[in-house]
Amino acid sequence: MPDLVTRLKNLVNEEFQKQKLDMASLMAILFALGQAQTTGELIGTAKAFADRFPVIDGFLSEVSAQEKQSMEKDVQAIIQKMVAKDPMKAAQIAKDAMQPGATFDALAAKYPEIKNF
């Protein structure tokens, strides 16, 4: 999470330097980001500002794409190991992983056995 906070703070600071963000907004964003204790809280806080500040919306899109790519890589590795033991289950997991909005946590909740791979 520290890397995400630093990246987002740097992006917000750059917007301030370019005079695309006023001092009050900068301070409000930095304060709110500083209160986040988890990645989920950070993302939630950033979402609160995303409508007003395109740089934050872009950051969230980038983070979402990176999380999706990471999840796909993890699921692919799991499926490769699982296909020999249970090809039907592996196919179902692959299908569910391709659904819009799929997350590794949701897959792990539905298929707890993937934690063993």
SEDO-699493 format. One record per residue (C-alpha): residue number from 1; x, y, z; residue in one letter; chain. Coordinates in Angstrom, 2 decimals, always signed. Example, Ala and Ser with C-alpha at 12.3 -4.5 7.8 and 13.67 -1.06 7.14 Angstrom:
residues 2
  vose       xx       yy       zz  marro  tormar
     1   +12.30    -4.50    +7.80      a       A
     2   +13.67    -1.06    +7.14      s       A
***
This chain:
residues 117
  vose       xx       yy       zz  marro  tormar
     1    +0.00    +0.00    +0.00      m       A
     2    +2.77    +2.55    +0.68      p       A
     3    +3.72    +2.51    -3.01      d       A
     4    +0.13    +3.26    -4.02      l       A
     5    -0.13    +6.12    -1.54      v       A
     6    +3.16    +7.60    -2.73      t       A
     7    +2.18    +7.29    -6.40      r       A
     8    -1.19    +8.91    -5.82      l       A
     9    +0.26   +11.71    -3.70      k       A
    10    +2.86   +12.40    -6.40      n       A
    11    +0.17   +12.53    -9.08      l       A
    12    -1.92   +14.93    -7.00      v       A
    13    +1.13   +17.09    -6.29      n       A
    14    +1.95   +17.24   -10.01      e       A
    15    -1.59   +18.43   -10.71      e       A
    16    -1.13   +21.13    -8.07      f       A
    17    +2.20   +22.17    -9.63      q       A
    18    +0.47   +22.44   -13.02      k       A
    19    -2.17   +24.62   -11.31      q       A
    20    -4.92   +22.14   -12.15      k       A
    21    -5.66   +21.76    -8.45      l       A
    22    -6.15   +24.48    -5.85      d       A
    23    -4.54   +24.46    -2.41      m       A
    24    -7.75   +23.59    -0.55      a       A
    25    -8.37   +20.58    -2.79      s       A
    26    -4.75   +19.47    -2.49      l       A
    27    -4.89   +19.62    +1.30      m       A
    28    -8.24   +17.82    +1.47      a       A
    29    -7.02   +15.01    -0.79      i       A
    30    -3.70   +14.60    +1.00      l       A
    31    -5.39   +14.58    +4.40      f       A
    32    -7.96   +11.99    +3.29      a       A
    33    -5.28    +9.79    +1.73      l       A
    34    -3.23   +10.00    +4.91      g       A
    35    -6.14    +8.59    +6.91      q       A
    36    -6.35    +5.39    +4.83      a       A
    37    -5.00    +2.37    +6.71      q       A
    38    -5.61    -0.33    +4.10      t       A
    39    -5.54    -0.59    +0.33      t       A
    40    -9.33    -0.87    +0.35      g       A
    41    -9.64    +2.36    +2.33      e       A
    42    -7.19    +4.07    -0.02      l       A
    43    -9.17    +3.00    -3.08      i       A
    44   -12.43    +4.06    -1.42      g       A
    45   -10.98    +7.45    -0.54      t       A
    46    -9.62    +7.93    -4.05      a       A
    47   -13.03    +7.02    -5.51      k       A
    48   -14.59    +9.82    -3.47      a       A
    49   -12.40   +12.32    -5.35      f       A
    50   -12.34   +10.62    -8.77      a       A
    51   -15.39   +12.40   -10.20      d       A
    52   -13.87   +15.83    -9.61      r       A
    53   -10.25   +15.04   -10.45      f       A
    54    -9.47   +13.13   -13.67      p       A
    55    -5.93   +12.32   -12.51      v       A
    56    -7.36   +10.29    -9.62      i       A
    57    -9.84    +8.57   -11.93      d       A
    58    -6.93    +7.64   -14.20      g       A
    59    -4.98    +6.31   -11.24      f       A
    60    -7.91    +4.11   -10.21      l       A
    61    -8.23    +2.76   -13.74      s       A
    62    -4.53    +1.91   -13.78      e       A
    63    -4.72    +0.17   -10.39      v       A
    64    -7.78    -1.79   -11.50      s       A
    65    -6.04    -2.93   -14.68      a       A
    66    -2.96    -4.01   -12.71      q       A
    67    -5.07    -5.94   -10.20      e       A
    68    -6.96    -7.66   -13.03      k       A
    69    -3.71    -8.62   -14.75      q       A
    70    -2.26    -9.98   -11.50      s       A
    71    -5.42   -11.96   -10.79      m       A
    72    -5.41   -13.42   -14.29      e       A
    73    -1.80   -14.52   -13.89      k       A
    74    -2.56   -16.16   -10.52      d       A
    75    -5.68   -17.89   -11.84      v       A
    76    -3.82   -19.15   -14.91      q       A
    77    -1.15   -20.74   -12.71      a       A
    78    -3.81   -22.34   -10.51      i       A
    79    -5.75   -23.68   -13.49      i       A
    80    -2.61   -25.19   -15.00      q       A
    81    -2.00   -27.13   -11.79      k       A
    82    -5.65   -28.02   -11.23      m       A
    83    -6.50   -29.24   -14.73      v       A
    84    -4.77   -32.60   -14.18      a       A
    85    -6.72   -33.27   -10.97      k       A
    86   -10.13   -31.81   -11.81      d       A
    87   -10.50   -30.47   -15.36      p       A
    88   -14.20   -29.63   -14.96      m       A
    89   -13.54   -27.53   -11.87      k       A
    90   -10.59   -25.86   -13.60      a       A
    91   -12.83   -24.96   -16.55      a       A
    92   -15.49   -23.52   -14.25      q       A
    93   -12.94   -21.42   -12.38      i       A
    94   -11.55   -20.14   -15.69      a       A
    95   -15.07   -19.23   -16.83      k       A
    96   -15.84   -17.41   -13.58      d       A
    97   -12.49   -15.59   -13.68      a       A
    98   -13.35   -14.15   -17.09      m       A
    99   -16.57   -12.54   -15.86      q       A
   100   -16.53    -8.74   -15.59      p       A
   101   -15.67    -7.60   -12.10      g       A
   102   -14.22   -10.98   -11.08      a       A
   103   -11.75   -10.81    -8.21      t       A
   104    -9.44   -13.38    -6.70      f       A
   105   -11.17   -12.98    -3.34      d       A
   106   -14.55   -13.76    -4.92      a       A
   107   -13.10   -16.81    -6.67      l       A
   108   -11.45   -18.00    -3.45      a       A
   109   -14.76   -17.63    -1.61      a       A
   110   -16.57   -19.68    -4.25      k       A
   111   -13.73   -22.19    -4.72      y       A
   112   -11.81   -22.42    -1.42      p       A
   113    -9.65   -25.22    -2.83      e       A
   114    -7.77   -22.74    -5.05      i       A
   115    -5.95   -21.53    -1.95      k       A
   116    -4.15   -24.91    -1.92      n       A
   117    -2.59   -24.40    -5.35      f       A
***
